[in-house]
């Protein structure tokens, strides 16, 4: 059975993880530039200074995507490459890069999907308080206005923010990602509120300024729970309750302040214009200040709900009608990142999100890190990735059969790249990158995924 005819197949990447050229052509520093150059922060001192050198090799990479029949490419724009100080002066060469990339994609028959923020916050604005400054929403809107003015005659698909759970939770609460802060819960929740305001203001800019009709969404983590027994209605209900709770999923294991590692703390304000009641209770005195009009700004209508989903936690209904976490079996497969392989994540995660928010869902990231290398025959054989994707995509197809409105799937990532604090240890790409020579080698999975796209999933 094939996927719907209009289903959007694609691949994804992010600016700091692939572009390199960290100090070229007027680009300003980001929090990740500083973090990666701070000893002990990133594995083996790796940085994104060069990464995949996509800034200089984008034509080669676009040609590679074309050869792999990729119809949609999700990429992010580096805010400090466009506006080195975060506000004020625009860097013409930086903006030109995204202009040329967009043209190259369109010439190759590839639709660009632009993510406006994927973690590389301008360092200059960080020194002005960063996301903790309520003005950050206006800073972001000003930057978005510049990008939209330049690209929206050709770009119609937009994603405002990527994974607030991660860049706030890991970056501002735990300190393991940039900017490396360990702030109290009240500050983290205030940052979250300002980030949501930034999202809403970006949507307003897109609606009012885009030169072609915009299709707008965002891409939070899809914190996913699956039923221990999918045939047991109570277990299905337990998984749903877990996903709809600020204390569901693996929130208990993340060591973050309440609410940060959840779906509803982020999704409910965007879709419903209100914070969830259990989240308000969990926040207590740490609840962020909400000014009149804030929730109206945050809940500007979006066209799709993006979700980045890699794994899931299993639940069954426990005593008293409360979800009970079921540990993964000792034989559960693990990625190189030690994330459990749970294919049902792509059935239940998108389905539950669609059922709650009644918006079309797009899987904006999914993939697996493996220990890939170039074999003696010159190829990169990654049968585990093919098996992983087959299992996950079959489950995504099941979610559609269940009645969920799922519009697309983006594989993370097109290229092996800089995996944040893990440096270059983790390889998620369909294409292997030799970081010394910058040689690209499509893996077996890239050729397999090309055939899946051509068959619209009918060969799964």
N, C-alpha and C positions, 0 to 999 in steps of 0.2 A: 504494500500500500504506500503510495507516494504522499508527500505533504501537500497542503493546499497550493494551488497554482501561483498565488501571489506571495508565497512564503519567501522571506528575505534571508538568504544564506550569506554569510560574510565572515571576515576575519578582523581581528582587532589588534591595536598596539597603542602605546602611550608615549608622549613626547620625550620625557626624561629617560625613559627606558631604552629608546632606540636612536634618538637623533644625534647625540654627541654634540660637537661644535659648541661646547659649553661656554666658551668665551669668544666666539667668532661673530663678526658682522654686527656688533653692537648689542648682543644679547646681555641682559642683566642677570645677576645671580639669583637663584631660587633657594628656598630652604634646603632643598636636596643637594644643591651644590655645596653648601656649607656643611651639612650633616655628613655627606660622604667623605669630605676632606677632614673630618674630625677623627683623630685616631681612636680605634676601638669601636666605632659605630657600625661599620659595614664589614662584612666578612673579608678578611685578607686585604683590607685597605682598598677594595674595588671602588670605582667611581663611575659616574655616567659621562665623564669628560669626552670619551670617544664612543662608547657603547657600540652600536651597530653602524655608526657613521652614516645614518640614514639622511642626515642633512645634506651630505654630498652625494649620496648614492640613491636618492629617492627614485630617479628615473629607472635604475636597474631594478629596484624593488617593485615599482609599479609594473614593469614588464614581466617580472616574475609572477606577480599576482595575476596578470592577464593570462600567462601561460597555464596557470592553475585554475582558470575559469572562474575566478573570484568575481562575483557581481557587486559586492558591497564591502567597503572598507571603513571601519571605525578607527579614527585616529584622534589624538588630542592636540590642542594648540597650547604651546608654552606661553603662559601669560607674560613672563619677563622677557621672552624673545620679542614679543610684540610691543610691550611697554616696559622698558628696562627698570624703571622705578616703580612700576605697578600702576601709577597714575601719570597724567601729564603727557610728556612727549612720546610720540609713536616712533618706533624703530622701523623705518621704511624697508630695510633689507630683511628684517625678521618677518614682516607682514608679506613681503614679496615671496618668501619661501613657501608660505601656505597658499598663496595665490598660484604659484607655479605647480605645487603639488596637486591642488584641486584641478587645474587644467590638464595635468598629465593623467590623473585618474579618469576624468571625463573622456579624454581622447582614447583611453584604453577600454572604455565602456564600463567603468567601475563607478558606482554611485558613492560619493563621499558622505560619511556620517561623522559630524564634527562633535567631539566632546570638548566643552569649553574649560573644564577644570579637572585635571587628573593629577592632583597632589603637588605640583611644582609652584608653590606660592611664592610671589616675589619677596626676596629677602629684605628689600627696602621697606616694604609694608609690614613685614614681620617686626621690624624695629619700631614701627608705629603702633604696635599692639596686636598686629595680625588679626586673626578671626575673633579675638576677644574684644576688639574695637567694634562697636556697633556700626561705625562708618564702613566696615568691610563690605557690606552689601552694596553700598553705593560705589565703592572702588571697583567691585566686580562688574556692576552694571555698566560703568564707564568703559571698561575693557571690552565687555561683550558688544557694546555699541560700535566700537572700532572694528571688531571682527565681522559683525553682521553687515556693516556698511560696505566692507570690502568683498565679502564672499557670498552674501545671500542672493546675489543674482544667479549663482550657479549651485549653491548648497541649499538644500531644502530640509535635510534631516539633521536634527540637533539634539544633543544630550548636554544638560547643564552641568551636572556634577557627578563624579565617580566616587562611590563608596564612602560616604561620610562616616560610616561606622569605623572604617579603617584609618582614614587620615586624622580623625579626631581621637578615636580610641587608642590606636597604637602611637600616634604622633604627639598627642597632647595629654593623654592619661597615663599610658604605660612608658612612654619615652623611647620605645624601640624603633620608631620611625621618625623621620623629620617632622617637626623641628626638634624632636627629642626632649619634650617637656613632660613633667609629671605634675600636672595641675590638679587641684582639688575638684571634687565632683561638681560643685557649683559653677566653677569656671568652665569646665567641660560642657556642661549643659547650656551655659550662656553662649559658648562658641557654637554649639549645635543650633541654637535658635538663630544666631546671626547667619550661619551657613544656609539655613532654610530660607531666611529673608533674601539672601543672595540668589538662591534658586528662583524664588518668586519674582524678584526684580529682573533676572535674566529672561524669564519667560515673558514678562511684560515688554522688554526691549525687543525680543524676537517677534512678538505679535504686532508691535507697532512700527517696527523699522525694517523688517525683512522684505526684500524686493521680490521674492517668490514665496508662495504660500508655505509657511513652515510646518513641519511635522516635529513635535517637541516631546521629549521625554527626559527621564533621568536614569541613573544606573546605580542604585544602592546595592549593597550586599543582599542577596536573597538568603536570609538566615533560615535554613530549611530543616523541617522535621518530617519524618516519614513514619507511617504506621508499622509497628512490629509485625502485625498480621494484616495485610491489605484486604483480606476478606472479612475481617472483623470490624463491624461498624463502630464499635466502641474504640478500637485502636485508631481507626481513621479519625474519629472525633478527638481523641487525645492528641494526635499529631497536629490537627487543625488548631486546637486550643493552644498548643505549645507555640506554633508559629504566630498566633495572634496575641501572644503575651509578651510583655517586655522582659520577662524572666524565662522565656522559652529557649529552644535551641541549645547552644552551648554557652549561654550567657554566664552561667555559674562557673565555667572553666576559664573565662577570659580575664578574670581579675580586673574588670573595668567597673567604673561607677554604674549604678543602676541605669538601665534604659539604653546605654550606648550600643550594645550588641543585640539589636532587635530589629524587627521589621516595622512595627506599629509606631514606635516613637518618631520615626522618620516618615513613614507612609501616610499615617492618619492626618498630620497637619497638611501635607501636600494635597491629598485627595479630599479629605473631609473638612479641613479648616479647623481642626482641633487636636489637641494632644490626647492620647488615650488615658482613660481614668486610672487604670492600674499604674501607668507610668507617672502620672501626677502624684499618686499616693507613694510610689517608690521614691520619687525625687524629694518629697517632703519640703524641708526648708531650702533645698538646693534648686528648687524650681526656678527657671529663668524668668526675668522680668518680661512681661508681654504688654506692649503698649497698644493703645487703640489703633486698629487698622492693620496690626501685624499679621494676624491670621488670614485676613483678606489678601494681603500681599503674597503670603506663602502659598495659598491655595489657588493661585492662577491656574486655569484649566490646562491640563497636559493631554497629549494624544496617545501616549503609551506609557506603560510602566516597565522600565528595564529592571533586570535582575541578574546579578553576577552569582552563579551557582556552581560550586565544585563538589561539595560533599553534603552530608546531612547527618542528623542525629535521629536515632530510632526511639519511638515512644509507644507505650501501651497505656490503656486506661488502668489506673491504680485504684486503690481503695479510696472511697469518699469522692469519686468522680474527678480525681486530679490526675493529670498526665504524669506518667512514671517513665523515667529515662531507662532505656535498655542498652547496656554496654554492647559495643560491637564484639562479634566473635573473634577469638584469637586467630582465626584463619581468614579474617577480612583482609582483602588486598589493600596495600598502601602505595601511595605515590612516592616519588623520591623526596617529596616534602613531608612524608609521613601522614598525609591526609587520607582518611579512609575512602575507598572507592565504593560509592553508594549510587548505583545507576538510577534507582527510584527517586533520587533527588530531583531529576528533571521531569518526573511525572507529577509528584505531589507539590513541589515548590511552586512552579508556575501556576498549577491548578488552584492551590489555596490562595495565592496572591490575586489571581483573577476573580475568584469567588468573593474575596473581601472587597476589592477595589473596583471591580466591574469595569476595568480598563483592559484594552489589548495588552498582552505581555510579550516582551521581547527578551530572550536570553542574551544579554549583552556581553557576557563572558562565560565560557566553560572550557575546560581543557585539563591537561595533566602534565605535571613535571616528571620527567624521566631522565635517567643517566644515559643520554644519547651520545654516540661518537661516530666518526666516519670509519667504516669498516675497510678491510684490506681491498675489497673490490671497488672502493670509491663511493659506495652508497651508504646511506644511514638507514638501518633497518630498525623500526620501532613497532613491532607487532603489538606490544602492550597498549600503545596509544590507539591503534586501530581497533583493538578489542574494546578498550574503554569507550571510545566514541560510538562504536556500534551499539553497545549496551545502553549508553546514555541517550542516544538519539532515538532508539526504539522506545525508550520510556517517554521521551518528549512527544513522540507520535501517539503514545497511549494517552497522554494528557489531552491532546487535541481530540482524540476519540472520546474521552470523558466529557467533552463539551467545553473545555477551556479555549479561550480565544488567544491563540499564540501566533504571533505574526512573523517571528524571525529567530535566528540563531547565529551568534557570532563566536567563532572559535578564538580562544586565547591561547597562543598568539600566532601571528603570521611568522614572526622571527623569534629565535632564541634571543634573550635580551637581559638587561640589568634588572634583576628581581629584588629591588629595594635593599633591605638590610642583608639579604642573602647573597648580594653581589651577583656573580655570574655562575653560581653553583647550580641553580635550578634552570632547567631547559624545558620551556613550555611550547616551543615553536613547532610549526609544521615544517619550517625551514631551519636547518642547522647553520649556525654562524661560527666560523673560526675567528675568534676575536683578535688574533694576531695578524691574520692576512685579510680579514673581512670577506673571505670566500663564503658564498651562500651555496648550500647543498640541500635541495628539496628532499625531505625524508620520505620513506615509503608512505607514511600517513598523508603527506601532502598530495601525492598522486591518488591515493585512495579517496581523500576528501574531494578532490577534483571530480572524480567519478560520481560521488554522492551528489554533488551540486548538479552535475549534468543530468542525473537521473531524478532530481528533486526528491532524493531520499527513497525512491522506489526500489533501490537495490539493497536496502538494509535487511 
